[in-house]
Amino acid sequence: MSASSSTTLASKERTRRALRREPVDRLPAQLNYTDVTGRSLAVHFGIPLEDLPARLDSHLLRVDLLHPPQISPDGRVAYDWWGTGWGTETEGYWHAFAPLAETPNLEDFPWPNPDDPHLLDDARRVLDTDQGRHFVVPNLGFALFERAWSLRGFDQFLIDLVSEPAWAEHLLERIVEIQVRLAHRFVALGVDGGYFGDDYGAQQSLLFSPKLWRQLIKPRLARLFAVFREAGLPVILHSDGDLWPILPDLVDIGLTCLNPVQPEVLNHERLFREFGRHLSFYGGVSTQDVLPHGTPDQVRAATRACAQTLAPDGTGLLLGPSHRMQSDIPLENIMALLEALAS
């Protein structure tokens, strides 16, 4: 199903309709990339880095909190708004410091202030500059479970979930209170939907039992989704890995769009067959396999197959790589991806 061929939609409206499985003139696209890859592509195209999203035809614009960078004296660790440290010497996310690892006192922890009057200054400037051209969402990545383990340490928080469930629940509750407040502020600012990142899956299973997820994560995630759904806005969730056991639960609490729909772990035919009436999708072209290791012809074929399988009626898909493109992806494969997206 598609809009009239004589109708050309703006990026924002095309994305809004696709997320709601309404007719569109063509599938919207979204290509995210690491800083290294972004600089390489900008040089290749001979354009400023800030012009790259438009050159790649990206439809989604994510806005972040204003947080002055805080770097360790040796320059190897960057600290985020919550006080978690991340390594600066890798393209991906390398966890380098968990502030609650040694002193799990939640009452004395210096929680960030979600009511800081300047926290959304950058987001406001982006919205004012964009003038409604793109579909704008707040980047509420590391939303809940990921935020908890980043504060406590991954291994330790998994242990806490079993050995200290009351403490783990207290930590999750403190996090969700802050995130809900931020979500309300972003809605008031005028964003077009919600975007959350919270990985629950590994390559072959969930990271913990579905029962534990339903007990500790689901009701709090529902509160986050509700802020946007009650405002009539769609909700996108990025969650890597094998999510089959909890996909019905995500539908139940109001998820609109699932990202990144990794083809290695979420079979696209089954995904559309079982959830195509309830969800739209975002991503789908493998950054694990075909983009870094395939030929350009294989990239083109995989991109078209993704569109045909997840959007057989011509809508319901924000098409693009399944994660940020890193420097292991050959330039010719990125060009092949762009060619397939435009065809």
Buried (B, 14 or more C-beta within 10 A) or exposed (E): EBBEEEEEBEBBBBBBBBBBBBBBBBBBBBBBBBEEBBBBBBEEEEEEEEEBBEBBBBBBBBBBBBBEEEEBEEEBBBBBBBBBBBBBEEBEEEBBBBBBEEEBEBEEBEBBEBEBEEBBEBBBEBBEEBEEEBBBBBBBBBBBBBBBBBBBBBEBBBEBBEEBEEBBBBBBEBBBEBBBBBBBBBBEBEBBBBBBBBBBBEEEBBBBEBEBBEEBBBEBBBBBBBBBBEBEBBBBBBBBBBBBBBBEBBBEBBBBBBBBBBBBBBBBEEBBEBBBEBBBBBBBBBBBBBBBEBEBEBBBBBBBBBBEBBBEEBBBBBBBBBBBBBBEBBEEBBBBBBEBBEE
